[in-house]
Amino acid sequence: MDISLRAIALFCFVLLLTRVMGRRELSSLAPFDMILLIVLGDAIQQGLTQDDYSVTGALIAITTLALLQRGTSFLSWRFTSARRLLEGEPIVIMQDGRLIEKNLRRERLSAADLAEEARANQIDSFDRIKWAVLEPNGSISFIEK
């Protein structure tokens, strides 16, 4: 039971952490970010199982995390308000070729970041963009004029 309670607490912490970090950071992992995630995973494992190195303890922890993930997925699918809370909403960051500075600041994006993504989508000028939307998964969708 203790392992399940720790798994629930750590799951909630990681969920909160990913929401606070921002979607752009999670969508583009640099090598250092990948290393940091591995270290974070190891730290979570140590807090999760403490001194219990048994297979049973690991199974309980993994099952609890899987059930929590499945539960949050169901809540996101079933309830719109839960989806907004757990996954976030798309944010318009450019309209008719003009940057929406307030939304860029909120998501810690620069014009250079947006230009890089536009080039990756074969768009050479902001003037060609009708809408640019930062999706909940961190990707940017472009709708051309």
C-alpha positions in Angstrom: 0.0 0.0 0.0 2.9 2.3 0.8 4.3 2.0 -2.7 1.0 2.8 -4.3 0.6 6.0 -2.2 4.2 7.0 -3.1 3.4 6.3 -6.8 0.3 8.4 -6.6 2.2 11.3 -5.0 5.0 11.1 -7.6 2.6 10.8 -10.5 0.8 14.0 -9.4 4.2 15.7 -8.9 5.4 14.7 -12.4 2.1 15.8 -14.0 2.4 19.2 -12.3 6.1 19.4 -13.3 5.3 18.8 -16.9 2.5 21.4 -16.9 4.8 24.0 -15.3 7.8 23.3 -17.6 5.8 24.3 -20.6 4.9 22.5 -23.8 7.8 23.8 -26.0 10.5 22.6 -23.6 9.0 19.1 -23.7 8.6 18.9 -27.4 12.2 19.7 -28.3 14.6 17.8 -26.1 18.3 18.7 -26.3 20.9 16.1 -25.2 21.2 17.7 -21.7 17.4 17.6 -21.4 17.4 13.9 -22.2 20.1 13.3 -19.5 18.1 15.3 -17.0 15.0 13.1 -17.8 17.0 10.0 -17.1 18.3 11.4 -13.8 14.8 12.5 -12.9 13.5 9.0 -13.7 16.2 7.4 -11.4 15.3 9.9 -8.6 11.6 9.1 -9.0 12.4 5.4 -8.8 14.3 5.7 -5.6 11.6 7.7 -4.0 9.0 5.3 -5.3 10.4 2.0 -4.1 12.7 3.3 -1.3 14.4 0.2 0.0 12.0 -2.3 -1.6 13.9 -4.0 -4.4 11.5 -6.9 -4.8 9.8 -7.8 -8.0 6.4 -7.4 -6.2 7.3 -3.8 -5.2 8.2 -3.0 -8.8 5.0 -4.6 -10.1 2.9 -2.6 -7.7 4.6 0.7 -8.6 4.4 0.1 -12.3 0.7 -1.0 -12.1 -0.2 2.0 -10.0 1.5 4.4 -12.5 -0.1 2.6 -15.5 -3.6 2.9 -13.9 -3.1 6.5 -13.1 -2.0 7.2 -16.7 -5.0 5.3 -17.9 -7.3 7.2 -15.5 -6.0 10.6 -16.6 -6.3 9.6 -20.2 -10.0 8.6 -19.7 -10.7 11.8 -17.8 -9.2 13.8 -20.6 -11.3 12.0 -23.2 -14.5 12.1 -21.2 -14.5 15.6 -19.7 -13.5 18.8 -21.5 -12.6 20.6 -18.3 -10.3 17.8 -17.3 -8.6 17.9 -20.7 -7.9 21.6 -20.4 -6.4 21.0 -17.0 -4.4 17.9 -17.8 -3.3 18.6 -21.4 -3.8 22.3 -21.9 -5.3 24.0 -24.9 -4.0 25.2 -28.2 -2.7 28.8 -28.2 -2.7 31.1 -31.2 0.8 32.7 -31.3 0.5 34.4 -34.8 -2.4 35.8 -36.7 -2.3 37.2 -40.2 1.5 37.3 -40.2 1.7 39.3 -36.9 3.1 37.8 -33.7 0.9 37.7 -30.6 3.6 38.9 -28.2 1.6 38.2 -25.0 1.1 34.5 -25.9 4.8 34.2 -27.1 6.0 35.6 -23.7 3.6 33.3 -21.8 5.0 30.3 -23.6 8.6 31.5 -23.5 8.9 31.5 -27.3 10.8 34.0 -29.4 10.3 35.1 -33.0 13.4 33.2 -33.9 11.9 30.0 -32.5 8.8 30.6 -34.6 10.8 31.4 -37.7 12.8 28.1 -37.3 9.6 26.1 -37.0 8.2 27.9 -40.1 11.3 27.1 -42.1 11.0 23.5 -41.0 7.5 23.5 -42.5 8.7 25.1 -45.8 7.4 28.5 -45.0 9.9 31.2 -45.8 8.0 34.3 -44.5 5.7 35.3 -41.7 3.6 37.1 -44.3 2.5 33.7 -45.7 1.1 32.6 -42.3 -2.6 33.1 -41.5 -2.4 31.3 -38.2 0.3 29.7 -36.1 -1.0 27.6 -33.2 1.1 26.1 -30.4 -0.5 22.7 -29.8 -0.9 21.1 -26.4 1.9 18.6 -27.3 4.3 21.4 -28.0 4.3 21.3 -31.8 3.4 24.4 -33.8 0.7 24.1 -36.5 0.8 26.6 -39.4 -2.2 27.6 -41.6 -1.0 29.5 -44.6 -3.0 32.3 -46.3 
